[in-house]
Amino acid sequence: MSHQNKPFSIFLSIFLFGCASSTQIAKGGREVEDVVAAVEGTISFFNAPYLFEDLKNIKQDATLYLNQACSSKNVAPAGLQSELDRRFNERFFSPWHQGGSTVSASQAAWGVKIFSRNLGFGENKREHSSAWIEELAALANLEVFPNFSKKAITVTNTHLRVLPTLKPHFNDFARAGEGYPFDNLQHSALWANTPIFVSHLSRDQNWVFAETPLAPGWVSIEDIAFVDNHFIKQWETGKYVALLKDKVAFIDDHNLFRFSTHIGAMFPYAGEDRQDYQIFVAIANENRQAILRKATVSKQVAVLKPLELSPVNIAQQINQMLGEPYGWGGLYENRDCSSATRDLFAPFGIWLPRNSAAQAKTGNFISLQHLPASQKERVVIQRGIPYLTLLWSEGHIMLYIGTHQGRALVFQNMWGVKTRDSEGEEGRRVVGQAVITSLQPGKELIDLDSHKGNVLKNLLGMTVLVSSNNGTGCR
């Protein structure tokens, strides 16, 4: 490593974890060299798997861990997947079937209250002033909440924000888990053509307070169009096409690009031929009213929902996500741990909530909290159904996919592995993308945080999403 590259590499040694993490610069010559090596490996770790042993020894292909004897079989009992898909659609379209706002004024104002007490830092690492939150509170105009009542749809991918701003709020950049990329104002990403209910307008009418299938929050008005009952009737056909790949571009029947969106999005079915599905997409007219356009999407990147719930289909969807960058709350249209599992199961018609704790309560929950680490792994292997079992620790969610050399494997989108230096300072070895690991990634690292960095030790429970046809699962 050249002397010229060293300052940049040391700067990059900012460390964080899983669904909540942040920063630290390592201290001391030899320790700095270790940090730099880890960070350089992070930049393209598939070509530099020494970041930790799991990424060297565990092949990043979810199909390799399938039980070939039953991997192509639908593991859901007869009729269950159709019922799950019906519930998914009911939840997805719920904003269009509410009579008015379901959020109280105090619930809408919680962000203003919290960040009035915690001003935090901006993207320039400078602390926000009290004027920052006062201006946002005035813009939100919550004294008259709710002041609006209309149904709408997103017309592009957009951000669901805690406050009406795209500017960030970070905690202390000097502490692990409190700086970039953990913008506290980022609720979630909403993919294009998601139904919403608008219950409030900001004072300048640039932002709407939206009640969405995932959570309530602020959305830029430029990213939505209002719908009427006629539009809703045309849109809710009961037959939908789901994406199987990210970054799919949509060109409408007027030969105009409308948006590019991702796994987790779905659209009304309008017909098909041997190669393509015809679908409807929603766009905004000059009055910000939603109108329908037809578009075509290849059957290579889309499917009639629900996709058959077989281990091989789930594994193939995992492979579409492997290596994709980590994105806290959908930042930059990337995924964190819970949005990865949520989008993964969307084509199968299995609804998962927005955050990891809520996802852990979806399905048959088995507590692991009071078991020793070695017994936790045994229970996961004995009772978990590969590709259908979520594993939960505080602030993080993973998907159990089977075993490798007798150890449990998981798919997860993780920020990094928690570390602690000789002076007790917490840090991270940044992974920053979706990977397959064991339940003890980084166990061989000398700076691994023996408590917070031990994923297996910190497992709280497992959730079997769907009981299989044979009662034991495809193992």
DONU-522294 format. One record per residue (C-alpha): x, y, z; residue number from 1. Coordinates in pm, 1 decimal. Each point is the difference from the previous one (the first is absolute). Layout:
<rs>
<<X; Y; Z>; NUM>
...
</rs>
This chain:
<rs>
<<0.0; 0.0; 0.0>; 1>
<<142.1; 335.1; -100.5>; 2>
<<57.6; 281.8; 246.1>; 3>
<<-234.7; 218.1; -209.2>; 4>
<<-290.1; -246.4; 40.4>; 5>
<<43.0; -47.2; 373.0>; 6>
<<-193.7; 309.2; 124.9>; 7>
<<-293.1; -84.9; -223.5>; 8>
<<2.2; -361.5; 116.4>; 9>
<<13.3; 100.2; 364.2>; 10>
<<-292.0; 234.8; -56.0>; 11>
<<-195.7; -291.8; -143.7>; 12>
<<52.7; -205.6; 314.5>; 13>
<<-327.5; 130.3; 138.0>; 14>
<<-178.2; -300.5; 148.0>; 15>
<<-370.4; -96.6; 59.7>; 16>
<<-260.8; -323.9; 27.8>; 17>
<<-304.6; -171.5; -138.9>; 18>
<<-310.5; 219.0; 17.8>; 19>
<<160.4; 264.1; 226.5>; 20>
<<370.0; 108.7; 10.8>; 21>
<<276.9; 279.5; -52.2>; 22>
<<360.0; 125.2; 28.9>; 23>
<<344.6; -30.3; 147.2>; 24>
<<359.1; 56.2; -108.7>; 25>
<<234.2; -268.2; 130.9>; 26>
<<303.2; 110.5; 197.0>; 27>
<<362.6; -113.3; -6.8>; 28>
<<222.1; -96.3; -291.3>; 29>
<<-58.9; -374.6; -29.8>; 30>
<<-366.4; 36.6; 89.3>; 31>
<<-41.8; 264.5; -269.5>; 32>
<<153.8; -233.7; -256.5>; 33>
<<-253.3; -270.1; 97.5>; 34>
<<-280.7; 251.6; -32.3>; 35>
<<118.0; 117.3; -341.7>; 36>
<<21.8; -357.9; -125.8>; 37>
<<-353.2; -68.1; 120.1>; 38>
<<-139.1; 312.5; -160.2>; 39>
<<178.0; -57.5; -329.3>; 40>
<<-154.1; -347.2; 1.9>; 41>
<<-340.3; 154.2; 65.0>; 42>
<<6.3; 201.5; -321.6>; 43>
<<-31.3; -316.8; -209.0>; 44>
<<6.9; -282.9; 250.4>; 45>
<<-93.7; -269.4; -250.9>; 46>
<<347.4; 59.3; -144.5>; 47>
<<157.2; 43.5; 343.7>; 48>
<<-170.8; -254.2; 228.8>; 49>
<<249.5; 49.5; 284.1>; 50>
<<-239.4; 250.2; 161.3>; 51>
<<-97.1; -301.4; 210.2>; 52>
<<7.0; -375.0; -53.4>; 53>
<<-368.4; -50.0; -83.8>; 54>
<<36.7; 205.1; -315.5>; 55>
<<297.1; -211.4; -102.7>; 56>
<<-143.3; -342.1; 79.4>; 57>
<<-374.6; 31.0; -63.6>; 58>
<<-95.1; 19.4; -365.1>; 59>
<<-234.9; 288.0; -73.6>; 60>
<<-262.2; -202.5; -186.3>; 61>
<<-318.9; -92.2; 185.3>; 62>
<<-83.9; -282.5; -241.4>; 63>
<<304.9; -199.2; 117.0>; 64>
<<-160.8; -69.7; 337.8>; 65>
<<-328.5; -143.8; -130.5>; 66>
<<-120.9; -352.2; 65.0>; 67>
<<-30.9; -104.0; -362.0>; 68>
<<-246.1; -277.7; 86.8>; 69>
<<-273.2; 247.5; 87.6>; 70>
<<125.5; 345.3; -97.7>; 71>
<<-249.0; 46.4; -284.8>; 72>
<<-307.8; -97.0; 201.6>; 73>
<<-247.4; 256.7; 132.3>; 74>
<<50.7; -22.3; 375.8>; 75>
<<-325.0; 175.0; 94.3>; 76>
<<-304.9; -210.4; 88.9>; 77>
<<-278.3; -0.2; -262.0>; 78>
<<-182.1; 332.6; -14.5>; 79>
<<227.4; 174.8; 250.2>; 80>
<<205.7; 196.4; -250.4>; 81>
<<-315.1; 131.7; -169.9>; 82>
<<-129.0; 114.1; 338.0>; 83>
<<332.2; 162.9; 87.9>; 84>
<<-0.3; 177.6; -336.5>; 85>
<<-354.9; 125.1; 60.7>; 86>
<<110.1; 142.9; 336.4>; 87>
<<305.0; 156.0; -165.5>; 88>
<<-217.6; 181.9; -252.5>; 89>
<<-241.0; 107.8; 271.9>; 90>
<<286.0; 153.9; 199.5>; 91>
<<165.6; 155.5; -307.2>; 92>
<<-320.9; 173.1; -111.3>; 93>
<<-120.0; 88.9; 350.7>; 94>
<<71.9; 376.5; -37.4>; 95>
<<-265.8; 11.7; -272.2>; 96>
<<-262.6; -155.7; 224.7>; 97>
<<13.9; 220.5; 306.4>; 98>
<<-263.2; 263.0; 58.6>; 99>
<<236.2; 266.2; 128.5>; 100>
<<322.1; 49.6; 191.7>; 101>
<<92.2; -281.7; 238.1>; 102>
<<286.0; 200.9; 154.4>; 103>
<<-49.8; 238.6; 291.5>; 104>
<<148.7; 348.7; 10.8>; 105>
<<238.8; -108.7; 277.7>; 106>
<<116.3; -299.1; -205.8>; 107>
<<62.9; 223.7; -300.5>; 108>
<<200.7; 237.9; 221.0>; 109>
<<223.4; -255.8; 170.7>; 110>
<<296.8; 80.4; -226.4>; 111>
<<-15.7; 369.3; 86.0>; 112>
<<-10.7; -83.9; 371.9>; 113>
<<287.6; -247.3; -9.7>; 114>
<<235.0; 209.8; -209.9>; 115>
<<-72.7; 316.0; 195.0>; 116>
<<177.2; -180.4; 284.3>; 117>
<<266.7; -155.0; -221.9>; 118>
<<110.3; 246.4; -267.2>; 119>
<<265.9; -234.7; -138.5>; 120>
<<226.3; 68.0; -296.3>; 121>
<<-41.6; 75.4; -369.0>; 122>
<<177.1; -142.0; -303.3>; 123>
<<289.2; 241.2; 61.4>; 124>
<<55.8; -148.4; 349.5>; 125>
<<-100.2; 331.1; 156.1>; 126>
<<-256.0; 0.8; 277.9>; 127>
<<-347.1; 120.7; -92.4>; 128>
<<-112.9; 323.1; 160.4>; 129>
<<-329.8; 43.2; 180.4>; 130>
<<-112.4; 204.4; -301.7>; 131>
<<25.2; -317.9; -210.5>; 132>
<<-273.1; -183.1; 188.5>; 133>
<<-206.6; 317.6; 47.1>; 134>
<<-9.0; 55.1; -376.3>; 135>
<<-100.5; -362.1; -63.8>; 136>
<<-270.7; 18.7; 266.4>; 137>
<<-140.1; 314.0; -160.8>; 138>
<<13.5; -165.0; -342.5>; 139>
<<-183.8; -307.5; 126.4>; 140>
<<-292.3; 218.2; 114.0>; 141>
<<-116.4; -268.7; 241.2>; 142>
<<-212.3; 242.5; 202.5>; 143>
<<-277.9; -67.4; -251.5>; 144>
<<65.9; -372.7; -55.9>; 145>
<<-166.1; -158.5; -190.5>; 146>
<<-77.4; 264.4; -261.7>; 147>
<<-46.8; -223.2; -304.8>; 148>
<<-163.2; -328.4; -102.1>; 149>
<<75.7; -159.6; -336.0>; 150>
<<113.2; -334.8; -132.3>; 151>
<<312.2; -7.8; -215.7>; 152>
<<271.1; -217.0; -155.1>; 153>
<<374.2; 44.4; -30.9>; 154>
<<106.9; 57.9; -360.6>; 155>
<<369.7; -71.0; 58.8>; 156>
<<217.7; -146.1; 274.2>; 157>
<<-5.1; 237.9; 293.0>; 158>
<<106.4; 45.8; 361.8>; 159>
<<-229.1; -18.7; 300.8>; 160>
<<141.3; 256.6; 245.1>; 161>
<<-51.0; 72.7; 369.9>; 162>
<<2.8; 376.1; -70.9>; 163>
<<-74.2; 194.0; -320.8>; 164>
<<359.6; 19.0; -122.6>; 165>
<<248.9; -208.7; -196.0>; 166>
<<282.2; 136.2; 214.7>; 167>
<<130.9; -254.0; 255.2>; 168>
<<20.2; -21.4; 376.8>; 169>
<<294.7; -198.4; 134.1>; 170>
<<105.3; -62.7; 354.8>; 171>
<<363.9; 26.9; 111.0>; 172>
<<226.8; -87.0; -295.0>; 173>
<<278.2; -90.6; 243.8>; 174>
<<-197.7; -290.6; 147.4>; 175>
<<-67.1; -335.6; -163.9>; 176>
<<-363.9; -31.3; -103.6>; 177>
<<-70.6; 373.3; -4.1>; 178>
<<134.5; 146.7; -323.5>; 179>
<<-27.1; -71.0; -370.8>; 180>
<<-198.4; -174.7; -143.0>; 181>
<<-248.5; 5.8; 287.7>; 182>
<<-216.0; 299.9; -82.7>; 183>
<<-256.8; 12.6; 279.9>; 184>
<<-251.3; 176.1; -226.8>; 185>
<<-12.8; -286.6; -249.6>; 186>
<<-305.0; -219.2; 65.7>; 187>
<<-1.2; -208.7; -315.1>; 188>
<<7.5; -2.9; -377.0>; 189>
<<-328.7; -29.4; -188.0>; 190>
<<23.8; -161.4; -339.8>; 191>
<<-178.3; 147.8; -298.6>; 192>
<<-378.7; -45.3; -14.5>; 193>
<<-57.5; -60.1; 370.9>; 194>
<<-349.9; 96.6; 128.7>; 195>
<<-7.2; 271.5; 269.0>; 196>
<<-250.4; 216.2; 187.6>; 197>
<<85.6; 370.0; 32.3>; 198>
<<-128.2; 149.4; 324.4>; 199>
<<196.9; 324.6; 18.6>; 200>
<<185.7; 259.7; -208.3>; 201>
<<302.7; 196.0; 114.3>; 202>
<<-32.7; 376.6; 21.6>; 203>
<<166.2; 47.6; -339.7>; 204>
<<-188.3; -299.5; -149.4>; 205>
<<331.4; -153.9; -107.5>; 206>
<<-40.2; -297.4; 236.2>; 207>
<<-286.3; -232.9; 83.9>; 208>
<<-46.4; -199.7; 316.9>; 209>
<<-77.7; -344.7; -139.4>; 210>
<<-144.0; -308.6; 163.5>; 211>
<<160.2; -286.3; -191.8>; 212>
<<-10.8; -381.0; 14.2>; 213>
<<325.6; 10.8; 199.6>; 214>
<<-23.8; 301.5; 231.0>; 215>
<<-111.5; 363.6; 7.9>; 216>
<<239.6; 277.1; -94.2>; 217>
<<83.4; 287.2; -231.6>; 218>
<<30.0; -39.4; -378.6>; 219>
<<87.9; 258.6; -263.4>; 220>
<<-315.8; 103.5; -185.3>; 221>
<<196.6; -14.9; -327.5>; 222>
<<14.8; -380.1; 38.2>; 223>
<<-374.9; -68.4; 26.0>; 224>
<<-324.9; 32.8; -192.5>; 225>
<<-352.1; 7.5; 141.2>; 226>
<<-245.2; -277.6; -84.4>; 227>
<<-379.3; -20.7; -12.9>; 228>
<<-233.5; -297.0; 40.2>; 229>
<<-5.6; -64.5; -374.9>; 230>
<<378.5; -25.6; -10.1>; 231>
<<4.9; -230.4; 304.9>; 232>
<<-256.1; -231.2; -163.6>; 233>
<<215.9; -24.4; -311.7>; 234>
<<316.5; -57.0; 204.0>; 235>
<<-122.9; -259.5; 251.1>; 236>
<<-55.7; -280.5; -247.4>; 237>
<<94.8; -280.2; 238.7>; 238>
<<265.5; -120.3; -245.1>; 239>
<<347.6; 147.5; 30.1>; 240>
<<348.1; -29.8; -146.0>; 241>
<<293.0; 5.9; 244.3>; 242>
<<363.2; 80.4; -80.7>; 243>
<<272.0; -263.2; 42.0>; 244>
<<289.4; 234.8; -65.4>; 245>
<<119.3; 343.4; 113.0>; 246>
<<43.5; 307.7; -217.2>; 247>
<<-262.3; -94.9; -258.7>; 248>
<<-75.6; 294.4; -229.7>; 249>
<<-359.1; 66.7; -108.1>; 250>
<<-74.7; 154.6; -340.6>; 251>
<<-370.3; 69.0; -55.4>; 252>
<<-209.3; -43.1; -314.9>; 253>
<<83.6; 359.7; -99.6>; 254>
<<366.0; -109.1; -8.8>; 255>
<<82.2; 215.9; 304.0>; 256>
<<219.2; -108.3; 289.1>; 257>
<<-199.7; 17.1; 323.6>; 258>
<<218.6; -147.4; 274.3>; 259>
<<239.2; -278.9; 91.5>; 260>
<<-98.4; -207.6; 299.9>; 261>
<<77.3; -310.5; 199.3>; 262>
<<-92.0; -337.6; 147.1>; 263>
<<-293.6; 66.5; 231.5>; 264>
<<-194.6; 208.7; -252.9>; 265>
<<-315.4; -132.5; -168.0>; 266>
<<-235.3; 115.6; -275.8>; 267>
<<-345.4; -90.9; -137.7>; 268>
<<3.1; -271.7; -265.1>; 269>
<<-129.2; 114.3; -340.5>; 270>
<<85.3; -296.2; -223.4>; 271>
<<295.1; -205.7; -123.5>; 272>
<<165.3; -172.7; -292.6>; 273>
<<272.1; -265.3; -8.2>; 274>
<<276.8; 236.9; 106.0>; 275>
<<-157.6; 290.7; 188.5>; 276>
<<-267.7; 112.5; 241.6>; 277>
<<-203.9; 307.9; -74.4>; 278>
<<-63.6; 201.8; 312.7>; 279>
<<-144.5; 332.8; 109.0>; 280>
<<217.7; 270.8; 151.0>; 281>
<<-118.8; 319.5; 164.2>; 282>
<<127.7; 343.3; -101.7>; 283>
<<-103.4; 353.1; 95.0>; 284>
<<-171.4; 236.3; -241.7>; 285>
<<40.6; 378.7; 3.9>; 286>
<<-254.8; 26.2; 285.1>; 287>
<<183.7; -260.1; 209.5>; 288>
<<-275.7; -253.2; -60.1>; 289>
<<98.2; -361.8; -61.2>; 290>
<<-63.7; -144.8; -342.7>; 291>
<<65.6; -347.5; -137.4>; 292>
<<258.2; -87.6; -259.4>; 293>
<<84.7; -342.6; -135.2>; 294>
<<354.0; -135.4; 12.4>; 295>
<<173.8; -325.7; -83.6>; 296>
<<226.5; -200.6; 228.6>; 297>
<<195.8; -311.8; -96.6>; 298>
<<-95.3; -333.2; 155.6>; 299>
<<369.1; -41.6; 76.2>; 300>
<<-23.2; 270.6; 266.6>; 301>
<<-363.1; -26.8; 116.2>; 302>
<<-262.4; -256.8; 94.8>; 303>
<<-370.3; -25.0; 68.0>; 304>
<<-32.7; 37.8; 374.7>; 305>
<<25.2; -212.9; 207.0>; 306>
<<314.9; -176.8; -110.8>; 307>
<<-7.9; -364.8; 110.1>; 308>
<<140.6; -29.3; 350.8>; 309>
<<279.9; -248.1; -62.3>; 310>
<<351.0; 8.3; 150.3>; 311>
<<160.5; 26.9; -343.0>; 312>
<<-210.6; 305.3; -88.4>; 313>
<<90.2; 166.7; 329.7>; 314>
<<368.1; -83.4; -51.3>; 315>
<<-7.0; 151.2; -348.4>; 316>
<<-151.5; 319.7; 140.1>; 317>
<<270.2; 12.2; 265.5>; 318>
<<259.8; -20.9; -275.6>; 319>
<<-156.6; 305.1; -165.2>; 320>
<<69.9; 195.6; 319.7>; 321>
<<343.4; -132.6; 94.5>; 322>
<<265.5; 268.5; -18.7>; 323>
<<-255.2; 281.7; -14.2>; 324>
<<110.3; 296.6; 216.1>; 325>
<<-132.2; 57.9; 349.9>; 326>
<<-241.9; 292.3; 28.5>; 327>
<<-138.8; 106.2; 336.5>; 328>
<<-377.3; 42.8; -35.7>; 329>
<<25.4; -26.5; -378.5>; 330>
<<262.6; 274.7; -26.0>; 331>
<<108.9; 40.5; -365.0>; 332>
<<-262.2; -263.2; -92.3>; 333>
<<212.3; -264.5; 172.6>; 334>
<<-117.9; -235.4; 273.3>; 335>
<<72.5; -56.5; 364.9>; 336>
<<-57.1; -333.5; 173.5>; 337>
<<-379.8; 18.6; 32.1>; 338>
<<-68.4; 147.4; -343.3>; 339>
<<208.5; -281.5; -152.8>; 340>
<<-216.3; -268.2; 160.2>; 341>
<<-320.6; 194.6; -69.8>; 342>
<<72.7; 46.7; -369.6>; 343>
<<132.1; -355.2; -30.3>; 344>
<<-336.3; -148.2; 98.1>; 345>
<<-223.5; 251.4; -180.1>; 346>
<<-16.9; -193.0; -331.5>; 347>
<<-116.3; -304.4; 199.9>; 348>
<<-290.6; 195.5; 149.3>; 349>
<<140.0; -8.1; 354.7>; 350>
<<-39.3; 334.8; 174.1>; 351>
<<270.7; 106.9; 243.7>; 352>
<<-14.7; 323.8; 202.6>; 353>
<<253.3; 280.7; -27.1>; 354>
<<235.3; -69.0; 293.8>; 355>
<<182.0; -302.7; 137.7>; 356>
<<-183.3; -23.4; 334.2>; 357>
<<-339.2; -0.6; -173.8>; 358>
<<118.8; -256.3; -255.4>; 359>
<<108.2; -229.9; 282.7>; 360>
<<-362.2; -11.5; 117.3>; 361>
<<-126.2; -112.1; -342.2>; 362>
<<-49.4; -376.0; 4.3>; 363>
<<85.2; -263.2; 260.3>; 364>
<<243.1; 164.3; 244.4>; 365>
<<240.9; -213.8; 202.0>; 366>
<<191.1; 177.8; 275.2>; 367>
<<375.1; -63.4; 21.7>; 368>
<<73.6; 274.2; 248.5>; 369>
<<102.6; -203.8; 305.3>; 370>
<<186.8; -279.9; -177.0>; 371>
<<381.4; -24.6; -17.1>; 372>
<<144.3; 81.9; -342.7>; 373>
<<82.2; -358.9; -95.9>; 374>
<<-354.0; -112.6; 81.1>; 375>
<<-148.8; 289.7; -196.5>; 376>
<<168.0; -123.4; -315.4>; 377>
<<-119.2; -356.4; 62.4>; 378>
<<-358.7; 120.0; 37.3>; 379>
<<25.7; 203.7; -320.4>; 380>
<<123.4; -303.5; -194.1>; 381>
<<-248.7; -240.1; 159.3>; 382>
<<-311.6; 214.9; -15.3>; 383>
<<70.5; 255.2; -270.1>; 384>
<<-127.6; -50.3; -354.5>; 385>
<<270.0; 110.0; -244.7>; 386>
<<-99.5; 302.2; -210.4>; 387>
<<-314.7; 51.9; 212.0>; 388>
<<136.3; 84.4; 345.3>; 389>
<<94.0; 347.4; 121.3>; 390>
<<264.8; 38.3; 271.7>; 391>
<<-24.5; 308.6; 216.7>; 392>
<<233.0; 191.5; 228.4>; 393>
<<-56.6; 350.2; 131.0>; 394>
<<-10.8; 233.1; -301.0>; 395>
<<83.8; -270.2; -254.7>; 396>
<<-175.8; -271.2; -202.6>; 397>
<<143.0; -283.1; -212.4>; 398>
<<-132.2; -296.7; -199.2>; 399>
<<113.6; -352.0; 87.6>; 400>
<<79.7; -187.1; -322.9>; 401>
<<147.7; -331.4; 120.6>; 402>
<<337.4; -131.5; 108.9>; 403>
<<360.3; -9.3; -116.6>; 404>
<<245.6; -237.9; 165.3>; 405>
<<-246.5; -47.9; 283.6>; 406>
<<-45.9; 372.4; 72.5>; 407>
<<-311.8; 207.2; -63.0>; 408>
<<11.2; 240.9; -296.3>; 409>
<<-191.5; 325.6; -36.2>; 410>
<<-75.4; 252.4; -270.8>; 411>
<<18.3; 356.6; 128.1>; 412>
<<61.5; 354.5; -113.2>; 413>
<<244.2; 120.6; 262.5>; 414>
<<195.9; 315.2; 61.3>; 415>
<<288.7; -170.3; 175.7>; 416>
<<149.8; -197.7; 287.2>; 417>
<<25.8; 165.6; 339.5>; 418>
<<352.6; 41.8; 132.1>; 419>
<<168.9; 142.0; 309.1>; 420>
<<359.2; 124.9; 13.0>; 421>
<<256.4; -31.9; 279.4>; 422>
<<-126.1; 322.1; 156.2>; 423>
<<-360.1; -125.3; 8.5>; 424>
<<-118.5; 215.4; -289.8>; 425>
<<-280.8; -158.6; -202.9>; 426>
<<33.1; -14.7; -378.3>; 427>
<<-96.2; -196.6; -311.7>; 428>
<<152.5; -203.6; -277.7>; 429>
<<-228.0; 120.8; -275.2>; 430>
<<-160.3; -252.8; -234.3>; 431>
<<-268.1; 233.4; -131.6>; 432>
<<-193.1; -243.4; -217.1>; 433>
<<-213.3; -312.5; -20.8>; 434>
<<195.3; -317.4; 76.3>; 435>
<<-23.0; -361.2; 111.6>; 436>
<<181.6; -67.2; 329.0>; 437>
<<3.0; -231.9; 296.9>; 438>
<<-153.9; 112.9; 329.1>; 439>
<<347.3; 102.2; 117.1>; 440>
<<142.5; 221.3; -273.9>; 441>
<<341.3; 130.1; 98.6>; 442>
<<41.5; -238.0; 294.5>; 443>
<<370.5; -33.1; -81.1>; 444>
<<68.1; 376.0; 17.1>; 445>
<<219.2; 107.4; 288.4>; 446>
<<-194.4; 325.7; 33.8>; 447>
<<-347.1; -158.0; -14.4>; 448>
<<-224.1; 133.4; 275.7>; 449>
<<-45.0; -322.1; 198.1>; 450>
<<-343.6; 105.7; 120.3>; 451>
<<-165.7; 233.9; -249.1>; 452>
<<185.3; -146.7; -298.7>; 453>
<<-111.5; -358.2; 60.3>; 454>
<<-312.1; -34.8; -216.0>; 455>
<<-80.4; -351.0; 124.3>; 456>
<<29.9; 100.0; 364.5>; 457>
<<-238.7; 291.1; -54.4>; 458>
<<-275.9; -191.1; -181.8>; 459>
<<-334.5; 66.1; 169.5>; 460>
<<-226.6; -222.6; -205.5>; 461>
<<-94.5; -168.7; -322.5>; 462>
<<-319.5; 31.7; -201.5>; 463>
<<-124.4; -272.4; -233.2>; 464>
<<-194.0; 192.5; -263.8>; 465>
<<-182.4; -296.3; -154.5>; 466>
<<-41.1; -352.4; 134.9>; 467>
<<97.8; -240.0; -275.7>; 468>
<<-200.1; -272.7; -167.7>; 469>
<<186.2; -284.2; 168.2>; 470>
<<26.3; 155.6; 344.8>; 471>
<<380.6; -6.5; 1.9>; 472>
<<83.2; 218.8; -297.0>; 473>
<<228.3; -50.8; -294.5>; 474>
<<334.1; -39.6; 177.9>; 475>
</rs>
